[in-house]
Amino acid sequence: MAIYPELKGKTAIVTGAASLSSIGEAIALAFGRQGTHVAVVDIDEEGAQRVAGQIRRDGGEAFAVRADVTRSDEVAAMVREVLQREGKVDILVNNAGGFHEVELANQISDERWDFIIDLNLKSVFLCSRAVYDHMVERRWGRIINISSVAGRMPTLPTPVHYAAAKAGVIALTKYLARELAPYGVTVNAVAPGTTKTARFLRLRGADAEEKLRGHVPLGRLSTPQDQAAAVLFLASDEASYITGATLDVNGGTVML
């Protein structure tokens, strides 16, 4: 993975970073290897502590913060804690998200719809709003939102509430980018294709990789590290003239 010296000493918040063999974990670990100070944020405090501990064992700087990123009060408290410890927030990675069941539209309850929209879209808004004024005041910042190939095109059996939320993340990214551009803050998204995570294996089964990789022009599924590399690039000085963009990291599954 590329080395970006400018990321050393920066402070990054990575949400949804506690799950084992996940995109969020890979992003947090990748920032840690760059010398970035990482706030590992998750509702699973034990998992967040595990990831933060791994970063420290690898020689980096990290700490865990427990927060439910669908609740504005907990998001505000999380950002306050990071600012108290670090004095600044340079980078926000809105990674928290996902879905737990494959459901057709006529099977989705009102409660399940609200939960998935809140987890995948509202959380991005709440966390971005919480760092907005701070980044404007400092006239520098990077906000990177994790969307999905499902936000680009229908990818059954991905459920509709998740796809709608991830499409919303792309639109939110563009609007925030327009608002924040005059203040030196860039806002971009990464749209992963099917990624071989522990959650993927639980939902789809061990034989799913063989079936799915035939639909990927590059002939393999994404790894969490593929997505982490894209996030590091968007946080780096190399991407300083990129804002409002969605970087598709899907092996050619969707080409827009």
Stockholm file with secondary structure:
# STOCKHOLM 1.0

chainA/1-256         MAIYPELKGKTAIVTGAASLSSIGEAIALAFGRQGTHVAVVDIDEEGAQRVAGQIRRDGGEAFAVRADVTRSDEVAAMVREVLQREGKVDILVNNAGGFHEVELANQISDERWDFIIDLNLKSVFLCSRAVYDHMVERRWGRIINISSVAGRMPTLPTPVHYAAAKAGVIALTKYLARELAPYGVTVNAVAPGTTKTARFLRLRGADAEEKLRGHVPLGRLSTPQDQAAAVLFLASDEASYITGATLDVNGGTVML
#=GR chainA/1-256 SS CCCCGGGTTCEEEEESCCSTTSHHHHHHHHHHHTTCEEEEEESCHHHHHHHHHHHHHTTCEEEEEECCTTSHHHHHHHHHHHHHHHSCCCEEEECCCCCSSCCCGGGCCHHHHHHHHIIIIIHHHHHHHHHHHHHHHHTCEEEEEECCGGGTSCCTTSCHHHHHHHHHHHHHHHHHHHHHGGGTEEEEEEEECSBCCHHHHHHHCTTHHHHHGGGSTTSSCBCHHHHHHHHHHHHSGGGTTCCSCEEEESTTSSCC
#=GC SS_cons         CCCCGGGTTCEEEEESCCSTTSHHHHHHHHHHHTTCEEEEEESCHHHHHHHHHHHHHTTCEEEEEECCTTSHHHHHHHHHHHHHHHSCCCEEEECCCCCSSCCCGGGCCHHHHHHHHIIIIIHHHHHHHHHHHHHHHHTCEEEEEECCGGGTSCCTTSCHHHHHHHHHHHHHHHHHHHHHGGGTEEEEEEEECSBCCHHHHHHHCTTHHHHHGGGSTTSSCBCHHHHHHHHHHHHSGGGTTCCSCEEEESTTSSCC
//
